[in-house]
Amino acid sequence: MNKSLLAYIHPHGDISEQYRTIRNNIHYAANGSKVRSLLVTSPSEGEGKSTTTVNLAVCMAQRGDRVLIIDVNFRNPIINKIFNVQTSPGLSNILGQQLEIREAIYNTEIEGLDILPSGQRLYNSTELLDSPLMDDVMAFAYEKYDMVLLDCPQVLGVPDTNALASKCDGVLLLLKSGKTQQEHAVEAKRTLLFAKANILGVILNKKSV
């Protein structure tokens, strides 16, 4: 089991409790609206968004939800490494019309949690993510799952996340203490709002206490 899956390995630990708090706060941040899809991103690389995505997914599955993680990071996919599966087939194969959606979904050993890896790198990814093909992927996910989590690339310098921002019910923006520069955080928020994202909250990762 990958050490990133703290909420599964140590379900009674302090960090797992923090992830459960975030899971519960998502509901309150939505002001009573039903959140079925959540996009997780950060201003830059290496700020902890993939770790946050998988642990939130674990906490949601532990609550009894059927959860799907979609890895949208074609440039630097992480989700397949955490769950020890191949990158392909995955989302890019579906968007390239080479595969049916259900054929690219992997079951994990965590009950109620499935993943859709990124697939091979796409060089026209922004156009495909903003296309009816991606709408079909989301519609399938909504039919089969209670919650869909999208692990997306960083906001700054990569347009893919902006193409998806308005397709999801909410967005979580990850910042890393001691790494994320203030101006990058401000610019990332501005960029997401311009893309009509519903930012539910900002998570400060690796905060010393």
Summary of the structure (lengths in Angstrom):
residues: 209
radius of gyration: 15.7
end to end distance: 28.1
largest distance: 48.8
contacts: 708
relative contact order: 0.20
helix: 40%
strand: 17%
